[in-house]
Amino acid sequence: MSDDGFDHSFKAIHDHEAEWEDDDVRGLLTLPKGVKVKILNHDPVMGRIDMKQRFPAGYVEPAHFHDSYHSILVTKGRMCVAGKDLLPGDYVFGWDKMHGPYEYPDGCEVFIVYMGDTSHKWEKEQHLKHELEWKAETDEGKKGVEDHVQQRKEGVT
């Protein structure tokens, strides 16, 4: 740690060196169950967390806001938000204003940098009533969408 309190160390990490874990293990995101995270770097002094997130096929991330901001790069799959079908290489920025919902009809992995609190503030009832806008394009996605729609009908988050 340097005199300014920040971690200035250089890091080079192979993807396989960081393990996927359930989000609820750390409680970082406060989202409905199913999201996996891979923490790559965390600087609590700066309030920055770099991570990968994996959303299963059919997952819907509720409309939400944060007491922070984030930059997201899609690395695999599809992220559908704000009328756009985002693919690998596409980008999203979110701040303290309501954004989403995000649909992941065929699953998705993203690289995300949070600056500040990573928790998501969202309304359960609004999430349970969400009507899908995007269709899955894969068999895995079609099954995932069916499962997640049923879970929302049953009130499971």
C-alpha positions in Angstrom: 0.0 0.0 0.0 1.4 3.4 -0.9 1.3 6.6 1.2 -2.0 7.7 -0.5 -3.7 4.5 0.8 -4.3 3.1 -2.7 -3.1 -0.2 -4.0 -0.7 0.7 -6.9 0.4 -2.9 -7.4 0.4 -4.3 -10.9 -1.8 -7.3 -11.5 -1.9 -9.8 -14.4 -4.4 -12.6 -13.8 -5.3 -15.6 -16.0 -9.0 -16.2 -16.1 -8.7 -19.6 -14.5 -6.9 -18.2 -11.5 -10.0 -16.5 -10.2 -12.9 -18.8 -9.2 -16.6 -18.3 -10.0 -18.7 -17.9 -6.9 -22.4 -17.4 -6.1 -23.1 -13.7 -5.6 -24.9 -14.4 -2.3 -21.6 -15.7 -0.8 -20.4 -12.1 -0.5 -23.8 -10.3 -0.9 -22.2 -7.8 -3.2 -24.9 -7.3 -5.8 -28.2 -8.0 -3.9 -29.8 -9.4 -7.0 -32.2 -12.3 -7.5 -30.4 -15.7 -7.2 -28.5 -17.1 -10.1 -25.7 -14.6 -10.7 -22.1 -15.8 -10.5 -19.2 -13.4 -9.9 -15.5 -13.6 -10.3 -13.7 -10.8 -8.3 -10.5 -9.7 -10.2 -9.5 -6.7 -8.2 -10.9 -4.9 -5.1 -9.5 -1.6 -3.7 -11.7 -0.6 -0.7 -9.9 2.7 -0.3 -10.7 3.8 -3.8 -14.1 2.0 -3.6 -13.5 0.1 -6.8 -14.3 -3.5 -7.7 -13.4 -5.1 -11.0 -15.3 -8.3 -11.6 -16.8 -10.6 -14.2 -20.5 -11.5 -13.8 -22.3 -14.4 -15.3 -26.0 -14.4 -15.9 -27.8 -17.7 -16.7 -30.0 -18.1 -19.7 -33.4 -16.6 -19.1 -32.3 -14.4 -16.2 -33.8 -10.9 -15.8 -31.9 -8.3 -13.8 -34.5 -6.0 -12.2 -34.8 -2.3 -13.0 -32.6 -0.8 -10.3 -30.2 1.9 -9.2 -27.0 2.1 -7.2 -25.3 4.5 -4.8 -22.4 4.3 -7.2 -21.7 3.9 -10.9 -20.5 1.1 -13.2 -19.1 0.5 -16.6 -19.9 -2.8 -18.3 -18.4 -4.6 -21.3 -20.3 -7.6 -22.7 -17.8 -10.4 -23.2 -20.1 -13.4 -24.0 -23.7 -13.9 -24.9 -26.4 -11.3 -25.1 -27.5 -8.4 -22.8 -30.8 -6.8 -23.8 -31.5 -3.4 -22.3 -32.9 0.0 -23.3 -34.2 -1.4 -26.6 -30.8 -2.7 -27.6 -29.6 -6.3 -28.2 -26.0 -6.0 -26.9 -23.3 -8.5 -28.0 -19.6 -9.1 -27.1 -17.8 -5.8 -27.4 -20.8 -3.6 -26.6 -20.9 -1.2 -23.6 -23.2 0.0 -20.9 -22.8 2.8 -18.3 -25.1 3.1 -15.3 -25.2 5.6 -12.4 -27.5 6.5 -9.5 -30.6 6.8 -11.8 -33.0 3.9 -12.4 -31.8 1.6 -15.2 -33.0 -1.7 -16.6 -34.5 -4.2 -16.5 -31.8 -6.2 -18.3 -32.8 -9.4 -20.0 -30.3 -12.2 -20.7 -32.4 -14.6 -22.9 -29.4 -16.7 -23.9 -27.1 -16.1 -20.9 -24.3 -13.5 -20.7 -20.9 -12.7 -19.2 -19.7 -9.2 -18.6 -16.7 -7.4 -17.3 -17.8 -4.7 -14.9 -16.1 -2.0 -12.9 -18.0 -0.6 -9.9 -17.0 2.6 -8.2 -18.7 2.7 -4.9 -21.5 0.5 -3.4 -22.2 -2.5 -5.6 -25.6 -3.3 -4.2 -28.7 -3.0 -6.4 -31.8 -1.2 -5.1 -34.9 -2.7 -6.8 -38.6 -3.5 -6.2 -39.5 -7.2 -5.8 -43.1 -6.8 -6.9 -42.1 -4.8 -10.1 -39.6 -7.5 -10.9 -42.1 -10.4 -10.5 -44.5 -8.6 -12.9 -41.9 -8.1 -15.6 -43.0 -9.1 -19.1 -40.2 -10.2 -21.4 -39.4 -8.1 -24.5 -36.7 -10.3 -26.0 -36.8 -13.9 -27.3 -34.1 -16.6 -26.7 -32.3 -17.8 -29.8 -30.8 -21.0 -28.4 -32.4 -24.1 -26.9 -30.6 -23.5 -23.6 -32.0 -19.9 -23.7 -35.6 -21.1 -24.4 -35.4 -23.5 -21.4 -33.9 -20.8 -19.2 -36.5 -18.3 -20.1 -39.3 -20.8 -19.4 -37.7 -21.6 -16.0 -37.3 -18.0 -15.0 -40.8 -17.0 -16.1 -42.2 -19.8 -14.0 -40.1 -18.7 -11.0 -41.4 -15.2 -11.2 -45.0 -16.5 -11.4 -44.3 -18.4 -8.2 -42.8 -15.3 -6.5 -39.3 -16.7 -6.4 -36.4 -14.3 -6.7 
